[in-house]
């Protein structure tokens, strides 16, 4: 399922000098997409396997990593 990385690539990164503030804004945006993805997934796909926020967050962290200098 490569839906999320494509969606995440489309949003503009906030132009903020403070790296901590920037990191928080990016994380909020990522969580917005995770929640949207989960709601679509729950509405359209039935599975015997439980899908949790933690599972998807762990997978996403491999894709989206905010580097600190």
Secondary structure, 3 states (H helix, E strand, C coil): CCHHHHHHHHCCCCCCCCHHHHHHHHHHHHHHHHHHHHHHHHHHCCCCCCCCHHHHHHHHHHHCCCCCC
